Amino acid sequence: MMGEEGPPSLEYIQAKDLFPQKELVKEEESLQVPFTVLQGEGVEYLGHANDAVIAISNYRLHIKFKDSVINVPLRMMESVECRDMFQLHIVCKDSKVIRCHFSTFKQCQEWLKRLTRAIARPAKPEDLFAFAYHAWCLGVCADEEDQHAHLCRPGDHVRYRFQMELARMGFDLQNVWRVSDINSNYKLCTSYPQKLLVPVWITDKELENVASFRSWKRIPVVVYRHLRNGAVIARCSQPEISWWGWRNADDEYLVTSIAKACALNPGAKAANGTAQNGTSEGNEACDTDFDSSLTACSGVENAGAPQKLLILDARSYTAAVANRAKGGGCECEEYYPNCEVVFMGMANIHAIRNSFQYLRAVCSQMPDPSNWLSALESTKWLQHLSVMLKAAVLVSNAVDREGRPVLIHCSDGWDRTPQIVALAKILLDPYYRTMEGFQVLVESDWLDFGHKFGDRCGHQEKVEDQNEQCPVFLQWLDAVHQLLKQFPCLFEFNEAFLVKLVQHTYSCLYGTFLGNNPFEREMHNIYKRTCSVWSLLRAGNKNFHNLLYMASSEQVLHPVCHVRALHLWTAVYLPASSPCPLGEEGMELYLPSGSQSQEFSGRSLDRLPKTRSMDDLLSACDSSSPLTRTSSDPNLNNHCQEVRVSLEPRYASTDGSELLLEEGSAVAVRETQKMMTGFLFPLM
Amino acid sequence: MLSKAAGGRPAKPSFVSYVSPEEIHIKEPAGKEVNPYLLPGELLLCEASTVFKYVQEDGSNRGTYGKLVCTNFKVAFLGYESASDDNEPQFKNKVIGENDITLHCIDQIYGVYDEKKKSLYGQLKKYPEKLIIYSKDFRVFHFCLRCTKEEEVKRIVSGIVHHSQTPKLLKRLFLFSYASAAPNSPDAKNRTVMFDTFKDWHEELERTKGNVKYEVVSVNEGYRVSEKLPLYFVVPKPFLKSVTESILVHQGRGIPIWCWSCHNGAALLKMSPFPKEQDDSALQMPKLMDGIYKTIHAPPYEVLKMDDLSSSLPSLQDIQTAYTRFKQLFLIDNSAHFWDTDVKWFSLLESTNWLEIIRRCLKKAIEVVEQLERQTTNVLLIEENASDLCCVISSLVQVMMDSYCRTKFGFQSLIQKEWVIGGHSFLDRSNHLRKSDKEEAPVFLLFLDCVWQLVQQYPPAFEFTETYLTVLSDSLYIPIFSTFFFNSQHQKDTIMSGESHNAQSSPFRLLTVWDWSVQFEPKAQALLNNPLYAEKPKPDKSQRKTTRFKHHRQLSLPLTQTKSSPKRGFFREETDHLIKNILGKRISKLINSSEELHSNFREFYDSWHCKPVDFHGLLLPHIEGPEIKVWTQRYLRWIPEAQLLGGGTVAITAKFLDVMEEVQKLQKQMDEEHSQTAAEDADAVPTLRNSARLSSLFPFALLQRHSLKPVLPTSTWKDLEDEEDLAKRDDEFVDLSGAD
């Protein structure tokens, strides 16, 4: 194991040595590796396909055609098969399909074998490229500590997120709420964070009792507080009612306590609100009895009493009842005073996986345009998105307009629950629409609360169960993309940011999404042995900035969620058919010279030829991006700049593209550019 | 403190009112008589008081009482409670108010009898308790007549049904009563080329440099040749001298008429074929024409390719059927209906076939572009009458190839040239006179929808916005503009000369739709212009005089300048064969179905899309399934469920306007700094105030501001109190943003 404390010089030799590179097998002596390798990346096979050079490294598959390039991380691939004797057919987890032709059957079989081996599930976590990448990166820079900080630390807002969020959301930790350490060292629940927020009068003993009643001991804890009216969002897993109809007094107490605590710690508005304020709020509520039509809630609450808590079960009623056979179930309204249970009817991971597979089939084998719409409908992908958005809107309306606390769960509380919770938080709070806030959101609601990234993405070692795979996070990112489309000026990040996030969910270049829960990540010391994806998607990276962002807007988002309004995310699922890039010379012409600094370096990607699949996905810049990071420590900058300059010639060799985003994100950036161009030009 | 906080909230009234309107106390028009605003020449025909207009048919019975009137121009609802003036919408039509529907804009009228919806037409025996009007611009009005006096109900319902549904004489169009009553305002200076003079055509020829090989002819003066053809049109140069008399016989059939010339000299032509049953004299014709085709097939003319649109594009009947089904998807009665259809949205949309028809038109236009641009061949579009799909395709080709047609005036001139003067039967196709449903087909709307696809794919390439296209499509139903109310130039001229004979007063002028000041204030007009338009570095549209001069000089260039196609030899041998086929009307199939065409198309299309876009050059639309979209602004604009507050493309525009204003301010400051007081007259940048709260349906949604009630959580309607409340909330959030 590599020790952080050891003398630096010694350490980096060790770190590298743990990940030795394999020898390159060349099919032909004259062949040259057609791309620049990343730190720790070694090409293992190099050969010829039809009109193309094909290479497999420990990180990627690279196919270079005459005028286009396919570049895809190995872990992004879901399956490889041989079709029609001579064709490799590769299906990717983000819905892309790659086809590669060979001249002989033997050759095709050989590459099939190599590729199948390369994409097999890892035997141990260290087999994932993120570890090798990190270890080799450490060797580049002399100053180990700084280097490590840059590569791994996503920034203070992420590291101290729990405390910062508590302060930001204004929890009254003196009288109403408390942070329980019952889960320190993951004693209680391995898939929960170590610090849990509960009403102050709930004891750890009671929490333990509650844990015995909830699936995987995922107890109801509070994750968000609305600053204005004090209503909170809480999350948990299903109660284990089973066929016997068990009850748990502590669970009932905890759930009703959450609503009481909200009333005790009211928001800024209610605290200093006047009578007039009250009436206007009343009007609002009257205006918003809309949910009655959707959820059949009567929602009449008594003045003075705590607001009725909304228990939102993401499943359908039948699915919830069916779960009783497996020991689960849902809350019974009679046992939970002042609560209302609403079912959202969201499909489970198996249905979503099926839907995604249909979508992938439709997108890769584009039907005749006249059948496109019905083919799209038959995938049900947008319908599922619509339901997810509806659930989030329901939560945000309950919290914002009615000031009602909401408790959200599904079965295990780690798939549909984070989807709804995180989406509702984006709707409610403009902070989560900034780059920084979005990172905090993903870290806390997805990673801390144990969304099983390892299983869902198929990175987990030794597991061959396809049934656990499901693009839950991707589906959520798609929903965020829909919001971004609907509110183009209210997000600090752009579409490219989301597209990148999709890729790195699967690429295993960064350690952020490895493992199934915080406990596993800590056990494998992933935080210290891999880089963080936020070092690429950091707030300082102008490539991911939405040029239209209006920072001042504080509004709660009210998106439309009908299927009519939803768009297929072409930048991810259909990168080739998205609108065309701008002319490079045009771009130069349009941009004022002052703005042609590195912030706009993303423009160089316009020069890339468009291909059906991905362009150069991750090249040198990803490895160098941590170095260019404008960190909070000003001393680091000079040093970083030097490194950067010294690396410059290397970029030149890779097509001159400083930052090679893949096709989809390029398209997304382009769209904004297009608008900027049109706009800037007349003013020049 | 606690109890106060919680107690500040009154119980939430969660009931839905099921009382019918008559049980609600009616606010009588307390002495306040509401009178309709009448245009010059507009006559009040019938009226009914105490009519209840539902705000939105969601079962909540919300709405307002008022008077329903029917004039010879419109059906209008006048609310007793006049809207306060302070929320005057930023975008207001001066002719058509929020609750006005012109008679020509009425699409379907339904009556509700005992909860059953029945279509109303002809003589009515029983009068409904509820009247539902669907308009052609996709508004849906629900009127309750239960509180109205029976006589008034009879009068108003039969009045509306009669005046909007029964056949009319052309002379009875409101157009004429308006024109004779309206003060004769001096013709506003308009840069739109009307193409009603020899000069206009000549200049167009010069602009496109088509004057080398084509010329304007005036044989049709007095409509001697044909009533379908315009007074002046353009034909190949050597053409007329030989066959003037035969043209007369065939009313212009068989003549290739010039539409537009490409920069490489290739031209787009159109022609209506000879009638199928030919009499003896007609049989002579082919021989005469034979020579002509040979001539224009030989140098200096490019190789000629023919395209029979009737065989390669859907028929007018198909278009009409598709649109009828398509529009029904957007005429939504209530939100339950909206959510029901949402589940099956895509298959419903696909089954209408409308998007597929758009796609086929765009594809056909790209094919023609390919032949003009890459193969440098002349393309001759053939269609019976050459005034429907010919117009669609030739206009689309010009929009794609000629950046002038993407400016506002260029686009308007194009519509004048190809559609209005080109003889598109607007009157019949829109069925304005309610004479025959058979002739009805939304061909022009199809064209606008195709253009919209281009606009949304390449916004910076167009000087106008989608709002422009939307209000243009609405103008199709406003009978004070002559533009869309005649079948041909001949029809207009005849009736005008007849009218002016009758009227003793000075001859009146008909308005053209291109005078946007009739409908909109300058501030509203600004919304028709695209702030993101990437103007040409040297804007030649504002200096047309000089460019004309430049072109003029090029007139003297030798004819042989255009390089000849390498394929010419081959095609010349084929000519005889081709011509036989033209006359047999089988030609296009032979040419079009060829494999060669398809692969050419594919290659051309793909290679163009690989390259970066030049917004001032050739523009090809994406025509894959996911890229052809629904024109949301036009079709969904009145549906509250589709509204986003602070979102949509409007938000982007608003943001850009903000930034633009800022830049202009800074520029002004800089100018002042440099003491160059020669400040250019500040182009009033339209500012969309309070843009964060702007509805995505802007500018149309504001007209429906009173609608309050969200039916589902997805709805984003807010009433006014709510907005005040939000405003307060914003203040309270200031700390938060500071903390971030």
Boltz contact constraints between the chains, C-beta under 6 A:
constraints:
  - contact:
      token1: [A, 263]
      token2: [B, 6]
      max_distance: 6.0
  - contact:
      token1: [A, 266]
      token2: [B, 5]
      max_distance: 6.0
  - contact:
      token1: [A, 268]
      token2: [B, 732]
      max_distance: 6.0
  - contact:
      token1: [A, 270]
      token2: [B, 5]
      max_distance: 6.0
  - contact:
      token1: [A, 273]
      token2: [B, 8]
      max_distance: 6.0
  - contact:
      token1: [A, 278]
      token2: [B, 8]
      max_distance: 6.0
  - contact:
      token1: [A, 278]
      token2: [B, 9]
      max_distance: 6.0
  - contact:
      token1: [A, 280]
      token2: [B, 721]
      max_distance: 6.0
  - contact:
      token1: [A, 280]
      token2: [B, 725]
      max_distance: 6.0
  - contact:
      token1: [A, 281]
      token2: [B, 9]
      max_distance: 6.0
  - contact:
      token1: [A, 282]
      token2: [B, 10]
      max_distance: 6.0
  - contact:
      token1: [A, 283]
      token2: [B, 721]
      max_distance: 6.0
  - contact:
      token1: [A, 284]
      token2: [B, 722]
      max_distance: 6.0
  - contact:
      token1: [A, 285]
      token2: [B, 12]
      max_distance: 6.0
  - contact:
      token1: [A, 286]
      token2: [B, 13]
      max_distance: 6.0
  - contact:
      token1: [A, 289]
      token2: [B, 14]
      max_distance: 6.0
  - contact:
      token1: [A, 290]
      token2: [B, 710]
      max_distance: 6.0
  - contact:
      token1: [A, 290]
      token2: [B, 711]
      max_distance: 6.0
  - contact:
      token1: [A, 290]
      token2: [B, 712]
      max_distance: 6.0
  - contact:
      token1: [A, 290]
      token2: [B, 713]
      max_distance: 6.0
  - contact:
      token1: [A, 291]
      token2: [B, 713]
      max_distance: 6.0
  - contact:
      token1: [A, 294]
      token2: [B, 712]
      max_distance: 6.0
  - contact:
      token1: [A, 299]
      token2: [B, 14]
      max_distance: 6.0
  - contact:
      token1: [A, 300]
      token2: [B, 14]
      max_distance: 6.0
  - contact:
      token1: [A, 303]
      token2: [B, 7]
      max_distance: 6.0
  - contact:
      token1: [A, 304]
      token2: [B, 3]
      max_distance: 6.0
  - contact:
      token1: [A, 304]
      token2: [B, 6]
      max_distance: 6.0
  - contact:
      token1: [A, 304]
      token2: [B, 7]
      max_distance: 6.0
  - contact:
      token1: [A, 369]
      token2: [B, 359]
      max_distance: 6.0
  - contact:
      token1: [A, 369]
      token2: [B, 625]
      max_distance: 6.0
  - contact:
      token1: [A, 370]
      token2: [B, 356]
      max_distance: 6.0
  - contact:
      token1: [A, 372]
      token2: [B, 625]
      max_distance: 6.0
  - contact:
      token1: [A, 373]
      token2: [B, 346]
      max_distance: 6.0
  - contact:
      token1: [A, 373]
      token2: [B, 349]
      max_distance: 6.0
  - contact:
      token1: [A, 373]
      token2: [B, 350]
      max_distance: 6.0
  - contact:
      token1: [A, 374]
      token2: [B, 347]
      max_distance: 6.0
  - contact:
      token1: [A, 374]
      token2: [B, 350]
      max_distance: 6.0
  - contact:
      token1: [A, 376]
      token2: [B, 346]
      max_distance: 6.0
  - contact:
      token1: [A, 377]
      token2: [B, 346]
      max_distance: 6.0
  - contact:
      token1: [A, 377]
      token2: [B, 347]
      max_distance: 6.0
  - contact:
      token1: [A, 393]
      token2: [B, 713]
      max_distance: 6.0
  - contact:
      token1: [A, 393]
      token2: [B, 714]
      max_distance: 6.0
  - contact:
      token1: [A, 394]
      token2: [B, 713]
      max_distance: 6.0
  - contact:
      token1: [A, 397]
      token2: [B, 713]
      max_distance: 6.0
  - contact:
      token1: [A, 431]
      token2: [B, 740]
      max_distance: 6.0
  - contact:
      token1: [A, 486]
      token2: [B, 644]
      max_distance: 6.0
  - contact:
      token1: [A, 486]
      token2: [B, 647]
      max_distance: 6.0
  - contact:
      token1: [A, 487]
      token2: [B, 647]
      max_distance: 6.0
  - contact:
      token1: [A, 488]
      token2: [B, 651]
      max_distance: 6.0
  - contact:
      token1: [A, 488]
      token2: [B, 652]
      max_distance: 6.0
  - contact:
      token1: [A, 489]
      token2: [B, 651]
      max_distance: 6.0
  - contact:
      token1: [A, 489]
      token2: [B, 655]
      max_distance: 6.0
  - contact:
      token1: [A, 548]
      token2: [B, 655]
      max_distance: 6.0
  - contact:
      token1: [A, 553]
      token2: [B, 692]
      max_distance: 6.0
  - contact:
      token1: [A, 554]
      token2: [B, 730]
      max_distance: 6.0
  - contact:
      token1: [A, 554]
      token2: [B, 733]
      max_distance: 6.0
  - contact:
      token1: [A, 555]
      token2: [B, 646]
      max_distance: 6.0
  - contact:
      token1: [A, 558]
      token2: [B, 645]
      max_distance: 6.0
  - contact:
      token1: [A, 558]
      token2: [B, 716]
      max_distance: 6.0
  - contact:
      token1: [A, 560]
      token2: [B, 644]
      max_distance: 6.0
  - contact:
      token1: [A, 560]
      token2: [B, 714]
      max_distance: 6.0
  - contact:
      token1: [A, 561]
      token2: [B, 714]
      max_distance: 6.0
  - contact:
      token1: [A, 562]
      token2: [B, 342]
      max_distance: 6.0
  - contact:
      token1: [A, 563]
      token2: [B, 342]
      max_distance: 6.0
  - contact:
      token1: [A, 563]
      token2: [B, 345]
      max_distance: 6.0
  - contact:
      token1: [A, 564]
      token2: [B, 345]
      max_distance: 6.0
  - contact:
      token1: [A, 568]
      token2: [B, 626]
      max_distance: 6.0
  - contact:
      token1: [A, 577]
      token2: [B, 624]
      max_distance: 6.0
  - contact:
      token1: [A, 579]
      token2: [B, 457]
      max_distance: 6.0
  - contact:
      token1: [A, 580]
      token2: [B, 609]
      max_distance: 6.0
  - contact:
      token1: [A, 580]
      token2: [B, 613]
      max_distance: 6.0
  - contact:
      token1: [A, 581]
      token2: [B, 612]
      max_distance: 6.0
  - contact:
      token1: [A, 582]
      token2: [B, 612]
      max_distance: 6.0
  - contact:
      token1: [A, 583]
      token2: [B, 612]
      max_distance: 6.0
  - contact:
      token1: [A, 610]
      token2: [B, 610]
      max_distance: 6.0
  - contact:
      token1: [A, 675]
      token2: [B, 532]
      max_distance: 6.0
  - contact:
      token1: [A, 678]
      token2: [B, 460]
      max_distance: 6.0
  - contact:
      token1: [A, 678]
      token2: [B, 532]
      max_distance: 6.0
  - contact:
      token1: [A, 678]
      token2: [B, 534]
      max_distance: 6.0
  - contact:
      token1: [A, 679]
      token2: [B, 532]
      max_distance: 6.0
  - contact:
      token1: [A, 679]
      token2: [B, 656]
      max_distance: 6.0
  - contact:
      token1: [A, 681]
      token2: [B, 534]
      max_distance: 6.0
  - contact:
      token1: [A, 682]
      token2: [B, 535]
      max_distance: 6.0
  - contact:
      token1: [A, 683]
      token2: [B, 663]
      max_distance: 6.0
